[in-house]
Amino acid sequence: MEPRTRHFLRSLPALALAAAVVTGPSAYADTYRTATASGSGPSWSAGTTNAENNARAALNQQAAQVGEVCPSVSVSSTHVYTAPDGSAYIFYATASGTCVTAPPPPPPPSYTVPRSETRQGGGATASAAIQNGAQAARSAVLAAGVACTNWQTASTFVWAASGGVWHIYDVTVSATCTN
């Protein structure tokens, strides 16, 4: 065997150790958890359901205390006691599952892009004309900006029919949007 190959093969354990130290443990390691609870009800099915729901809640609470969620849980229940008159059924239930570290919540949207659109609106009254123009302008802003805040509206009179039966306004809508 060539000396360089022999040196490389002797170095492999050290390289593997160095890689393990650098990468460290996984941030999203799975944890198997179990929780037991009791429950009762006026019928067999109500007693079973209550015990199983209580066990699930106990498991979720246990996981939440360490910042985990349990996406895959199985539950089993065991009958413990029935009241002599049949008015209550008592069960124990166990919930088990793999829990994982909950991912961090997404950041809130960043409203950084100013957007503005002007549309002409017409209507039988001045307020109807302004409202129609504002609705069209707002739709155009949202089509480009997805989510917006700090809405502002300004209108400019353009024309009115004699007798005031029809009004036209230019309406400018502006907002700060996410993109």
C-alpha positions in Angstrom: 0.0 0.0 0.0 1.3 3.5 -0.9 2.4 5.6 2.1 -0.1 8.4 1.3 -3.0 6.0 1.3 -1.9 4.4 4.6 -1.6 7.9 6.2 -5.1 8.9 4.9 -6.7 5.6 6.3 -5.1 6.3 9.7 -6.5 9.8 9.7 -10.1 8.7 9.0 -11.1 8.2 12.7 -9.8 11.6 13.6 -11.7 13.2 10.7 -14.9 11.5 11.8 -14.5 12.7 15.3 -13.8 16.3 14.1 -16.9 16.2 12.0 -19.0 15.1 14.9 -17.7 17.8 17.2 -18.2 20.5 14.6 -21.7 19.5 13.6 -22.9 18.7 17.2 -26.3 17.0 17.9 -29.3 17.6 15.8 -31.4 20.7 16.8 -34.6 18.8 16.1 -34.0 15.5 17.8 -37.1 13.3 18.3 -38.1 12.4 21.9 -40.4 9.5 22.7 -42.9 10.6 25.4 -45.7 8.8 27.4 -48.4 10.2 29.7 -51.2 8.5 31.6 -54.5 9.9 32.8 -57.9 8.8 34.0 -61.3 9.7 32.8 -64.9 8.8 33.4 -68.3 9.2 31.8 -71.9 8.1 31.9 -71.3 5.5 29.2 -68.5 3.2 28.1 -67.7 5.4 25.1 -67.8 8.6 27.1 -65.5 7.2 29.8 -63.0 5.9 27.1 -63.1 9.2 25.2 -62.6 11.3 28.4 -59.6 9.2 29.6 -58.0 9.3 26.1 -58.5 13.0 25.7 -57.0 13.6 29.2 -54.0 11.4 28.3 -53.4 13.4 25.1 -53.7 16.7 27.0 -51.2 15.4 29.6 -48.8 14.4 26.8 -49.1 17.7 25.0 -48.6 19.6 28.2 -45.5 17.6 29.0 -44.1 18.3 25.5 -45.0 22.0 25.6 -43.0 22.5 28.8 -39.8 21.7 26.9 -40.9 23.4 23.7 -41.9 20.3 21.8 -45.0 19.3 19.8 -46.2 15.7 19.3 -47.4 15.2 15.7 -47.9 11.4 15.9 -49.6 10.1 19.1 -51.3 6.8 19.8 -53.6 6.2 22.7 -54.8 3.1 24.5 -57.3 2.8 27.3 -58.1 0.2 30.0 -61.4 -0.2 31.8 -60.9 0.2 35.6 -64.3 0.4 37.2 -68.1 0.6 36.6 -70.4 2.0 39.2 -72.8 -0.7 40.6 -75.8 1.2 39.2 -74.1 1.7 35.8 -74.0 5.5 36.1 -70.2 5.9 35.7 -67.5 4.1 33.7 -63.9 4.8 34.8 -60.8 4.3 32.5 -57.1 4.8 32.5 -55.5 5.8 29.2 -51.9 6.1 28.0 -50.9 8.5 25.2 -47.5 7.8 23.6 -45.7 9.4 20.7 -42.7 11.0 19.2 -42.3 14.6 20.0 -40.1 17.1 18.2 -38.8 20.6 18.9 -41.4 23.1 17.7 -40.1 25.2 14.8 -39.8 28.9 15.5 -42.8 30.9 14.4 -42.4 32.8 11.1 -41.4 36.4 11.4 -44.2 38.9 11.1 -44.6 40.5 7.6 -42.4 43.4 6.8 -44.4 46.3 5.4 -41.7 48.3 3.6 -42.9 48.9 0.0 -45.0 52.1 -0.6 -47.6 51.6 -3.3 -50.1 54.0 -4.8 -52.7 53.7 -7.6 -55.2 56.2 -9.1 -58.4 55.2 -10.6 -61.4 57.1 -11.9 -64.7 56.4 -10.2 -68.2 57.4 -11.3 -71.5 57.4 -9.4 -74.9 59.0 -8.9 -73.5 60.8 -5.8 -70.1 62.3 -5.1 -69.5 59.7 -2.3 -70.5 56.8 -4.6 -68.1 58.0 -7.2 -65.3 58.3 -4.7 -66.1 54.9 -3.2 -66.1 53.2 -6.7 -62.7 54.8 -7.6 -61.2 53.9 -4.2 -62.4 50.3 -4.6 -60.7 50.0 -8.0 -57.5 51.7 -6.8 -57.3 49.5 -3.7 -57.8 46.3 -5.8 -54.9 47.4 -8.0 -52.6 48.1 -5.0 -53.5 44.7 -3.4 -52.9 42.9 -6.8 -49.3 44.2 -6.7 -48.6 44.3 -2.9 -50.3 41.2 -1.4 -50.7 42.6 2.1 -50.8 46.3 2.9 -51.3 48.6 5.9 -51.6 52.4 6.6 -54.2 53.0 3.8 -54.8 56.6 2.7 -57.3 57.9 0.2 -57.4 61.2 -1.6 -59.9 62.3 -4.3 -60.0 65.0 -6.9 -63.2 66.3 -8.5 -63.2 65.7 -12.3 -66.7 66.4 -13.6 -70.4 66.4 -12.7 -73.4 66.2 -15.0 -75.8 69.1 -15.0 -78.4 68.6 -12.3 -75.9 66.5 -10.2 -77.1 63.2 -11.6 -73.6 61.8 -12.2 -70.2 62.5 -10.7 -66.7 61.6 -11.7 -63.6 61.7 -9.4 -60.0 60.7 -9.6 -59.2 58.7 -6.5 -55.7 57.9 -5.3 -55.2 55.2 -2.8 -51.8 54.6 -1.1 -50.5 52.1 1.4 -47.4 50.4 2.7 -47.1 46.8 1.5 -45.1 43.6 2.0 -43.7 43.4 -1.5 
